Each structure stands twice: as C-alpha cells, then as structure tokens.
C-alpha cells in the first residue's frame, strides 16, 4: 500500500490556487514549529462569499496537498460554510493522510480560520473568539 493516496500526490504535484491575492481582504498565517510547515491563506470575500482564495505553503508534500485541497473546498462557499471546514474533512477529501502527517490538515483548517478572523476584524463583524485557533498556545505548535 502506498504511503500517500493518489489525491494527495495529485494536489502535491499539481496544487490548485497557489499564489498571492493582492486584493485579499482576509489573510491568515500559521506554522508548526516542530516540523517547519508554514501556511498562508489569502481570501477575497464579496457579499459573504469566498470569491477567490490562494495559498503559499512552505512545507512537506502533505502540507501543500492539504492547503490545495482546503482552498478548493472553500472556494465559492459562504464565510459561514468555510468556518465549518475541519481538518478531518480535508484529510478525508485527500483520501487520508498518514497519522504523522495529520497535523498538515490541522494547519490548513487553522490558516483558513485565521484568514476569516482577519476578515471579521477588518469588517468589524462580531464573533466568538473561542471558535478561532489560538496558535500561540495550541498543543501541536509547541
């Protein structure tokens, strides 16, 4: 059995939505000090819909694949639907990740939530701070 699924390999070798959105109105960046993965997500949101999304990821193949898949999963969705994205959903959409690489899907979820939090802050939209990652204190980043 292969270590990585065909979907992981496809999103690693042909990542979708790579790059920077110069007119992004939500940007989120997270990293994992243990493995060195860093993800940055850019969102262009209009009328509460994610019209465009891009990412920059420095990291392993699983990190790149997770970023690519996560951006595909939220493009065209409402900000509230995007808030519901979980690392489990990202990993499942990739047909699984090895256990020691699941943190990559967690980073993808957290980067998107950080970008949404940035958008909410910029627009003055109230939110429950508990639904967003506190990356300075999360267990997998320490």
trRosetta pair geometry for C-beta under 8 A, 3 or more apart (Angstrom, degrees):
i j d omega theta_ij theta_ji phi_ij phi_ji
2 5 7.2 138 89 -88 116 27
3 98 5.9 -16 -176 -58 87 129
4 8 4.2 -113 -175 84 104 135
4 9 5.5 123 116 -52 121 86
4 12 7.7 -6 170 -5 155 143
4 61 7.0 -38 -98 116 161 132
4 62 7.5 -142 -110 -79 118 87
4 65 7.9 164 -160 -24 126 167
4 97 7.8 1 -121 -128 77 58
4 98 7.4 -64 -77 -24 66 101
5 8 4.8 104 54 3 76 98
5 9 7.1 -144 96 0 44 87
5 94 6.1 146 53 151 129 72
5 95 3.7 163 -157 86 167 116
5 96 5.8 116 -35 55 128 82
6 9 5.7 -58 -149 41 33 111
6 10 6.1 36 152 -23 68 107
6 95 7.2 24 44 45 71 151
7 10 5.5 -52 -143 36 32 113
7 11 6.3 22 161 -10 66 107
7 65 7.6 111 128 -168 71 123
7 69 7.5 60 156 -90 110 128
7 93 7.3 -146 155 138 151 59
7 94 4.9 -172 107 -154 117 50
7 95 4.8 127 24 11 125 108
8 11 6.2 -63 -147 43 27 102
8 12 6.1 26 154 -19 64 112
8 61 7.0 77 159 140 100 104
8 62 6.6 -19 -157 -107 122 67
8 65 4.6 32 -152 -167 65 168
8 94 5.0 65 -73 180 79 113
8 95 7.1 -112 -23 58 88 90
8 96 8.0 -66 -39 81 124 55
8 97 6.7 127 -94 -98 137 75
9 12 5.6 -57 -143 39 29 112
9 13 6.0 10 165 -4 67 112
9 61 7.8 0 -107 175 50 132
9 65 7.7 -6 -40 -94 15 136
10 13 6.4 -64 -137 47 23 95
10 14 5.7 -36 180 43 64 106
11 14 7.0 -68 -111 70 21 66
11 15 5.8 56 178 -104 62 62
11 16 7.1 -57 -133 6 83 89
11 64 7.1 170 131 120 84 78
11 65 3.9 100 92 -138 112 75
11 66 8.0 121 121 -27 141 23
11 68 4.1 174 -171 83 104 136
11 69 5.4 -26 -121 -48 163 88
11 94 6.7 -78 21 -116 143 102
12 15 6.9 4 -136 -60 15 91
12 61 4.1 15 -131 -161 142 93
12 62 7.7 -23 -82 -61 120 27
12 64 5.2 93 -124 86 67 116
12 65 4.6 -37 -56 -60 80 100
12 68 7.7 -151 -66 13 33 143
15 18 5.0 80 104 -53 116 115
15 64 5.5 -89 -79 169 136 100
15 65 7.4 -126 -97 -91 93 41
15 67 7.1 14 -152 85 128 99
15 68 4.0 -130 -146 -85 81 131
16 68 4.9 108 37 -163 74 94
16 71 6.4 -160 99 83 94 114
16 72 5.4 59 79 -66 145 107
17 53 5.6 5 -162 98 142 78
17 54 5.2 -156 172 -113 82 47
17 55 5.9 58 116 11 100 88
17 68 6.6 155 44 -134 94 60
17 71 4.1 -134 74 126 156 148
17 72 6.9 -161 -7 -58 129 66
17 75 7.1 -153 -82 -62 141 133
18 54 6.7 32 148 -161 12 87
18 55 6.4 -55 -113 68 47 72
18 56 7.3 84 -162 -92 72 52
18 68 7.5 -22 -58 -95 86 93
19 54 4.5 -66 75 -160 73 134
19 55 7.8 60 40 52 39 35
19 56 7.2 6 -166 -68 5 85
20 24 7.8 -95 178 -20 66 125
20 42 6.1 100 -154 -27 48 159
20 54 6.0 -176 -99 110 7 144
20 56 6.6 7 -70 -43 80 121
21 24 4.0 104 90 -58 109 94
21 42 3.9 175 28 136 103 132
21 43 7.4 -141 50 46 153 7
21 44 5.4 -135 -180 -42 149 105
21 52 6.0 146 -110 112 137 116
21 53 7.5 -75 -34 -136 141 20
21 54 4.8 161 -34 20 91 122
23 44 6.1 47 97 -110 89 116
24 27 5.3 88 119 -64 138 92
24 42 3.9 -99 -89 -169 149 96
24 43 5.8 93 -155 57 97 39
24 44 5.7 -98 -111 -66 52 71
24 54 7.6 -106 -76 39 122 103
24 115 7.9 -72 179 -153 125 113
25 43 6.8 -67 63 96 62 81
25 44 6.4 83 14 -128 87 47
25 45 5.7 -103 69 38 113 88
25 119 5.8 73 121 -118 82 90
25 122 6.3 -148 179 90 84 155
25 123 7.9 61 157 -50 119 103
26 42 7.5 138 84 -164 60 40
26 43 3.8 -12 67 57 108 116
26 45 6.0 41 -2 -7 122 121
26 115 4.3 88 140 168 99 79
26 116 5.9 29 -172 -88 147 27
26 117 8.0 124 -154 52 107 39
26 118 4.7 138 -149 80 66 99
26 119 3.2 -30 -83 -53 119 102
26 122 7.2 -140 -84 20 67 130
27 40 6.9 -1 -173 -174 93 94
27 41 7.1 168 -151 85 47 55
27 42 5.5 -6 -105 -107 83 66
27 43 7.3 -156 -69 22 40 75
27 115 5.6 -43 -156 -120 8 85
27 118 5.4 -70 50 101 53 169
28 40 7.1 174 90 -149 45 51
28 41 4.9 -2 57 53 92 100
28 43 8.0 32 2 -8 97 108
28 110 7.7 -159 154 135 130 59
28 111 4.8 148 108 -175 109 54
28 112 6.5 175 56 -90 147 5
28 113 6.8 137 -142 75 166 41
28 114 2.8 132 -150 92 116 92
28 115 3.3 -99 -4 -43 106 65
28 116 7.2 -10 -42 11 138 54
28 117 6.9 89 -94 40 118 93
28 118 5.8 -158 -67 -5 76 122
29 38 6.9 5 -171 -177 97 93
29 39 6.9 179 -144 93 53 50
29 40 4.4 -9 -99 -102 91 84
29 41 7.7 -174 -74 20 46 64
29 111 6.7 12 -118 -131 20 93
29 114 6.6 -108 31 115 32 149
30 38 7.5 -177 94 -148 40 55
30 39 5.7 -3 58 57 82 93
30 107 5.4 -170 98 -153 120 80
30 110 4.6 53 -54 111 172 115
30 111 4.8 -125 19 -76 108 75
30 114 5.9 169 -46 -13 101 149
30 133 7.0 23 -105 88 140 147
30 135 5.3 -149 -129 -108 97 149
30 141 7.7 -102 -177 -92 95 134
31 36 7.7 -33 -172 -169 105 26
31 37 6.5 176 -150 94 63 54
31 38 4.2 -14 -101 -103 104 77
31 39 7.3 173 -81 19 54 62
31 107 7.5 33 -117 -136 18 124
31 135 7.7 89 40 178 59 135
31 141 7.0 94 93 -137 59 111
32 35 5.1 12 105 41 120 90
32 36 7.1 -29 82 24 79 17
32 37 4.8 23 35 51 108 93
32 38 7.9 -147 22 -69 62 48
32 103 5.9 86 -110 149 158 128
32 107 6.0 -83 -34 -78 112 128
32 140 6.4 -40 -126 136 109 93
32 141 5.6 -119 -121 -111 56 68
33 36 7.6 30 -156 -72 25 43
33 141 5.8 81 7 179 93 66
33 142 7.1 18 46 -125 128 15
34 103 7.8 -26 63 145 126 173
34 140 7.3 -88 11 174 133 65
34 141 7.5 -148 -6 -144 93 27
35 59 7.2 57 122 -143 106 106
35 60 7.1 -53 161 -11 125 120
35 103 7.0 141 9 87 139 139
36 58 7.5 -78 147 122 86 98
36 59 6.6 165 104 -109 74 78
37 57 7.2 -11 -167 -171 89 96
37 58 7.0 170 -150 91 42 62
37 59 3.3 41 -122 -111 82 139
37 60 6.5 -61 -84 14 109 82
37 63 4.3 -165 -139 -101 127 150
37 103 7.6 153 37 115 143 104
37 104 6.3 -137 -140 -107 171 80
37 107 5.8 -107 116 -50 127 175
38 57 7.0 170 88 -151 54 51
38 58 4.6 13 50 51 99 101
38 59 6.5 174 27 -46 49 103
39 55 6.5 -23 -165 -165 89 115
39 56 7.6 156 -156 84 44 52
39 57 4.9 -5 -107 -107 74 90
39 59 7.2 -34 -58 0 80 137
39 63 6.6 -147 -65 -177 105 103
39 67 5.5 -170 -133 -91 118 118
39 107 5.1 131 7 148 133 110
39 108 6.4 -134 -156 -90 171 52
39 110 8.0 117 65 75 126 88
39 111 4.2 -82 110 -67 117 153
40 55 6.5 151 82 -157 55 63
40 56 4.6 -2 57 56 108 94
40 57 7.4 -165 26 -73 64 49
40 111 6.8 -151 -112 -154 14 125
41 53 6.8 -14 -171 -167 94 100
41 54 7.7 156 -157 84 49 45
41 55 5.2 -21 -102 -101 63 90
41 67 7.5 -159 -82 -147 92 96
41 70 7.9 -70 -101 108 134 123
41 71 7.1 -173 -133 -86 103 99
41 111 4.3 124 -12 143 116 104
41 112 5.4 -61 113 -84 176 52
41 114 7.3 128 44 67 110 94
41 115 4.4 -90 95 -39 107 142
42 53 6.7 157 83 -155 60 49
42 54 4.6 -7 56 59 112 90
42 55 7.1 -168 17 -78 77 39
42 115 7.0 -168 -107 -130 14 135
43 50 5.7 -71 -152 -131 105 99
43 52 7.6 150 -161 86 41 57
43 53 5.5 -8 -106 -105 64 84
43 112 7.9 90 -60 -145 123 69
43 115 4.8 123 -9 154 116 126
43 116 7.1 53 -1 -73 165 58
43 119 6.2 -50 81 -57 132 132
44 50 7.3 100 69 -163 53 58
44 51 5.0 -65 105 67 97 98
44 52 4.1 18 42 52 121 95
44 53 7.3 -141 23 -64 74 45
45 48 6.8 4 178 -124 110 17
45 49 6.7 158 -154 74 69 34
45 50 5.7 -37 -98 -97 79 52
45 51 6.7 157 -115 7 22 87
45 79 6.1 33 -137 -69 139 113
45 119 5.7 50 19 -142 147 146
46 49 6.0 -28 71 60 67 87
46 51 4.9 30 17 -33 106 133
48 78 5.3 10 140 -152 97 90
48 79 5.1 -98 -162 9 73 105
48 80 7.3 7 179 -9 117 92
49 76 6.9 -14 -178 -162 105 35
49 77 7.2 -179 -148 100 69 22
49 78 5.8 -51 -96 -98 62 54
49 79 7.6 -113 -79 -27 18 73
50 53 5.7 12 171 -49 120 112
50 74 5.4 15 58 144 165 92
50 75 5.9 -115 112 -124 112 34
50 76 6.5 -44 76 3 84 17
50 77 5.6 11 30 58 113 67
50 78 7.6 152 -4 -139 82 7
50 79 6.7 126 -47 -77 89 62
50 82 5.9 86 -30 -56 138 144
51 76 7.8 59 -116 -88 30 47
52 75 7.2 12 -130 -133 28 99
53 71 4.6 -170 114 -153 121 95
53 74 6.1 74 -40 86 166 104
53 75 5.2 -128 23 -84 115 86
54 71 7.2 50 -112 -141 13 148
55 67 4.4 -170 134 174 160 118
55 68 7.3 -132 50 -72 136 46
55 70 7.9 80 -58 72 152 103
55 71 5.5 -131 -19 -55 118 137
55 111 7.5 69 -127 131 113 147
57 63 5.3 -178 173 135 130 101
57 64 5.1 176 85 -96 136 61
57 67 4.4 -151 -47 -18 141 160
58 63 8.0 -22 90 115 29 146
59 62 7.8 -72 132 68 112 68
59 63 3.2 -10 102 62 134 160
59 64 6.6 -175 75 -39 86 74
59 104 7.1 162 136 -119 143 105
60 63 5.1 103 53 5 66 102
60 64 7.3 -130 103 -1 37 89
60 101 7.2 -110 95 -127 139 110
60 104 7.0 -95 66 -87 103 135
61 64 5.7 -56 -146 39 34 109
61 65 6.0 32 156 -17 68 109
62 65 5.7 -53 -140 41 31 111
62 66 6.0 33 157 -22 65 108
62 97 5.6 90 -145 -145 122 121
62 98 7.5 -96 -85 36 146 89
62 101 3.9 -116 -133 -175 176 129
62 104 4.1 167 126 12 99 167
62 105 7.9 -69 165 -37 101 75
63 66 5.8 -53 -144 36 27 111
63 67 6.4 29 155 -19 62 106
63 104 4.4 -127 -84 -136 57 112
63 107 6.5 -10 -132 68 94 143
63 108 7.9 173 -155 -54 57 94
64 67 5.8 -54 -149 36 30 111
64 68 6.3 29 154 -18 64 109
65 68 5.7 -56 -146 38 30 113
65 69 6.2 25 159 -15 66 109
65 94 5.9 89 146 -127 117 136
65 104 7.6 50 61 138 85 141
66 69 6.0 -56 -142 41 28 107
66 70 6.0 28 160 -20 64 111
66 90 5.5 59 -151 155 84 132
66 91 7.7 -9 -111 -76 103 63
66 94 7.0 -56 -89 -43 62 150
66 97 7.4 5 -72 -76 109 147
66 104 4.3 168 -6 138 149 97
66 105 4.7 -143 -132 -87 129 55
66 107 6.9 90 107 65 143 92
66 108 4.2 -140 146 -36 101 137
67 70 5.9 -59 -144 38 25 110
67 71 6.4 23 160 -18 62 107
67 108 5.4 -156 -83 -107 47 104
67 111 7.4 -6 -114 58 92 154
68 71 6.2 -60 -152 34 25 107
68 72 6.6 24 153 -17 62 108
69 72 5.6 -58 -152 37 33 113
69 73 6.3 33 152 -23 67 109
69 90 5.5 125 102 -157 118 83
69 93 5.2 155 -179 101 127 121
69 94 5.3 -91 -57 -64 166 96
69 108 7.4 12 68 -167 86 165
70 73 5.6 -57 -148 34 32 114
70 74 6.6 10 161 -5 66 109
70 85 6.6 102 -150 166 91 146
70 90 5.0 -13 -77 -111 90 126
70 105 7.7 154 -61 -146 116 67
70 108 3.9 177 -30 169 154 123
70 109 7.0 -141 -125 -65 138 48
70 111 7.7 103 107 63 155 108
70 112 6.0 -134 161 -43 125 131
71 74 6.4 -68 -146 43 30 96
71 75 6.2 44 158 -41 68 103
72 75 6.1 -43 -142 13 28 115
73 77 7.7 -3 140 -17 56 142
73 85 6.0 119 115 -120 127 126
73 89 7.0 132 -164 129 158 114
73 90 6.8 -123 2 -96 155 74
73 93 6.3 -120 -76 -54 126 173
74 77 5.0 -92 -159 37 53 125
74 81 7.4 162 -134 105 74 92
74 82 4.2 61 -143 -116 118 102
74 85 6.0 -58 -71 -47 107 148
74 112 6.2 156 -31 -143 162 138
77 81 4.0 -116 178 86 114 127
77 82 5.1 142 97 -55 122 83
78 81 4.6 98 53 4 80 100
78 82 7.0 -144 94 -4 43 86
79 82 5.5 -53 -148 38 34 115
79 83 6.6 45 150 -29 64 100
79 116 5.9 139 -163 -136 99 110
79 119 6.9 -133 -126 98 138 147
80 83 5.6 -41 -151 23 35 117
80 84 7.3 36 149 -20 57 100
81 84 5.8 -57 -164 28 38 113
81 85 7.9 59 141 -40 62 85
82 85 5.8 -23 -167 -9 47 115
82 112 6.2 -133 171 168 105 123
82 116 6.2 173 105 -77 119 134
83 113 6.9 82 -131 -110 65 85
83 116 6.1 180 -82 154 84 170
83 131 6.9 21 -173 151 117 133
85 89 5.9 -120 -156 65 63 135
85 90 7.0 60 175 -49 103 96
85 109 5.9 -163 115 -122 92 83
85 112 6.0 -4 68 89 137 157
86 89 4.7 103 57 2 79 98
86 90 7.2 -141 99 -2 47 84
86 109 5.9 7 -158 -112 28 142
87 90 5.5 -52 -151 36 39 114
87 91 6.2 38 152 -18 69 105
87 102 7.0 85 151 175 125 84
87 105 3.9 115 -166 124 87 95
87 106 4.4 -6 -97 -81 155 51
87 108 6.8 129 -112 57 77 91
87 109 4.4 -88 -58 -14 77 136
88 91 5.8 -55 -147 39 30 109
88 92 6.2 30 154 -18 65 108
88 105 7.4 116 -56 133 20 140
89 92 5.7 -54 -143 39 30 111
89 93 6.2 33 155 -22 64 106
90 93 5.8 -55 -149 34 28 111
90 94 6.6 19 153 -10 62 108
90 105 4.2 171 86 -150 119 103
90 108 5.3 142 -137 82 168 139
90 109 6.5 -137 -9 -53 135 90
91 94 5.8 -64 -153 42 31 107
91 96 6.2 27 166 -127 89 31
91 97 4.9 -90 -136 7 99 105
91 102 6.2 -2 -93 -129 145 82
91 105 4.4 -56 -54 -64 90 168
92 95 7.5 33 -177 -83 37 23
92 96 7.2 24 -108 -64 38 54
94 97 6.1 36 90 -54 134 88
94 105 7.6 -137 15 -86 134 119
97 101 4.5 -118 166 94 111 105
97 102 5.5 151 86 -84 120 56
97 104 6.6 -153 -158 53 159 113
97 105 6.1 -168 6 -27 150 118
98 101 4.7 71 62 16 84 109
98 102 7.7 -121 94 -36 44 73
99 102 6.0 -24 -157 -17 38 114
101 104 5.3 -14 174 5 79 120
102 105 5.8 -48 -166 32 55 108
102 106 6.7 59 139 -20 73 101
103 106 5.1 -50 -152 35 44 119
103 107 6.4 50 150 -24 70 98
103 140 5.2 -179 -127 -179 115 139
104 107 5.7 -48 -151 31 33 112
104 108 6.8 36 149 -20 62 101
105 108 5.5 -46 -151 31 38 115
105 109 6.6 41 151 -17 65 101
106 109 5.8 -54 -153 36 33 111
106 110 6.2 28 152 -15 66 110
106 140 6.2 53 102 59 156 163
107 110 5.6 -59 -144 42 31 110
107 111 6.1 35 157 -24 68 105
108 111 5.9 -51 -143 32 28 110
108 112 6.6 26 157 -15 61 105
109 112 6.1 -62 -156 37 28 109
109 113 6.4 22 153 -14 65 110
110 113 5.6 -57 -145 41 33 110
110 114 6.2 37 155 -22 67 104
110 133 4.3 0 -135 -5 103 159
110 135 6.5 110 174 -80 135 109
110 138 7.6 -72 -110 -25 149 170
111 114 5.6 -51 -147 35 31 113
111 115 6.5 32 152 -19 63 104
112 115 5.7 -54 -151 35 32 111
112 116 6.4 31 151 -16 65 105
113 116 5.5 -52 -145 39 35 112
113 117 6.2 41 152 -23 65 104
113 131 7.5 -143 -153 133 126 78
113 132 5.2 172 155 -130 113 72
113 133 5.8 111 85 0 134 94
114 117 5.5 -50 -146 35 32 115
114 118 6.5 38 151 -22 63 102
114 132 7.1 109 -85 -165 50 109
114 133 6.7 -49 -59 50 91 105
114 135 7.3 -2 -80 -24 130 132
115 118 5.6 -49 -151 32 33 115
115 119 6.6 36 149 -19 63 103
116 119 5.4 -50 -150 34 36 115
116 120 6.3 37 151 -19 67 103
116 132 7.9 -153 79 -103 97 108
117 120 5.6 -51 -146 37 32 112
117 121 6.3 35 153 -20 64 105
117 127 7.2 -133 -119 75 71 154
117 132 4.7 66 -78 -121 135 149
118 121 5.7 -54 -148 36 29 113
118 122 6.3 28 155 -18 64 107
119 122 5.9 -57 -147 37 29 109
119 123 6.2 8 161 -2 65 114
119 125 7.6 0 121 28 77 129
120 123 6.2 -69 -142 49 26 98
120 124 8.0 -111 168 64 55 8
120 125 4.2 -94 -146 67 76 104
120 126 7.8 -89 -179 58 113 4
120 127 5.0 0 179 -15 159 134
121 124 7.7 27 -177 -70 27 34
127 131 6.9 -97 167 47 105 118
127 132 7.5 68 125 -29 130 117
128 131 5.0 77 85 -7 99 105
129 132 6.1 -63 -164 35 48 107
133 138 5.8 -15 -169 -58 103 138
134 137 4.8 -6 118 44 111 102
134 138 6.3 153 77 -47 64 82
135 138 5.6 -34 -123 7 40 116
135 141 5.7 74 -169 -23 75 168
136 141 7.9 -92 -122 92 11 141
137 142 7.8 6 -155 -54 33 121
138 141 4.9 70 72 10 93 108
138 142 7.4 -172 87 -19 47 90
139 142 6.2 -64 -153 25 32 110
